[in-house]
C-alpha cells in the first residue's frame, strides 16, 4: 500500500469530529502553501507580466471603473 493509499484509508475512517478537525487543518495547510507559492512567484518576477499587462490596459483605456 502506498503512502497516499494509507492516508486515504485513514481519512475515510475518521469519525465526524476528527474529519472536521482534519478538514480545517488541511484547508489551512493548503492556504499556507498557496501563499508561499504566490510569494515565491512574485519575488522571482513570474507575475510581473500580468501587472505590466494590467497597467498597459489601464493606460490604453481598456478598463472601466467598478
C-alpha positions in Angstrom: 0.0 0.0 0.0 1.4 3.4 -1.0 1.7 6.3 1.5 -1.2 8.1 -0.3 -3.4 5.0 -0.1 -2.7 4.7 3.6 -3.6 8.4 4.1 -6.9 7.9 2.1 -7.8 4.9 4.1 -7.1 6.6 7.4 -9.1 9.8 6.4 -12.0 7.6 5.3 -12.1 6.0 8.7 -12.2 9.3 10.7 -15.4 10.0 12.7 -17.2 13.3 12.1 -15.4 15.3 14.7 -12.0 14.1 13.6 -12.9 14.7 10.0 -13.9 18.3 10.8 -10.6 18.9 12.5 -8.7 17.2 9.7 -10.5 19.3 7.1 -9.8 22.6 8.9 -6.1 21.6 9.3 -5.9 20.6 5.6 -7.5 23.8 4.4 -5.1 25.8 6.5 -2.1 23.9 5.1 -3.3 24.4 1.5 -3.7 28.2 2.1 -0.2 28.4 3.6 1.3 26.5 0.6 -0.7 28.7 -1.8 0.5 31.9 -0.1 4.1 30.6 -0.1 3.9 29.8 -3.8 2.4 33.2 -4.7 5.1 35.0 -2.7 7.8 33.0 -4.4 6.3 33.7 -7.8 6.1 37.4 -7.0 9.6 37.6 -5.7 11.0 35.8 -8.7 9.2 38.1 -11.2 6.9 35.4 -12.6 3.9 37.6 -12.0 5.4 40.8 -13.5 4.0 40.3 -16.9 0.5 40.2 -15.5 1.0 43.6 -13.7 2.5 45.1 -16.8 -0.4 43.9 -19.0 -2.9 45.3 -16.5 -1.1 48.7 -16.4 -0.9 48.8 -20.2 -4.7 48.0 -20.5 -5.4 50.8 -18.0 -3.2 53.3 -19.8 -4.8 52.4 -23.1 -8.3 52.9 -21.8 -9.3 49.2 -21.8 -10.6 49.2 -18.3 -13.7 50.6 -16.6 -14.5 51.8 -13.1 -16.1 49.2 -10.7 
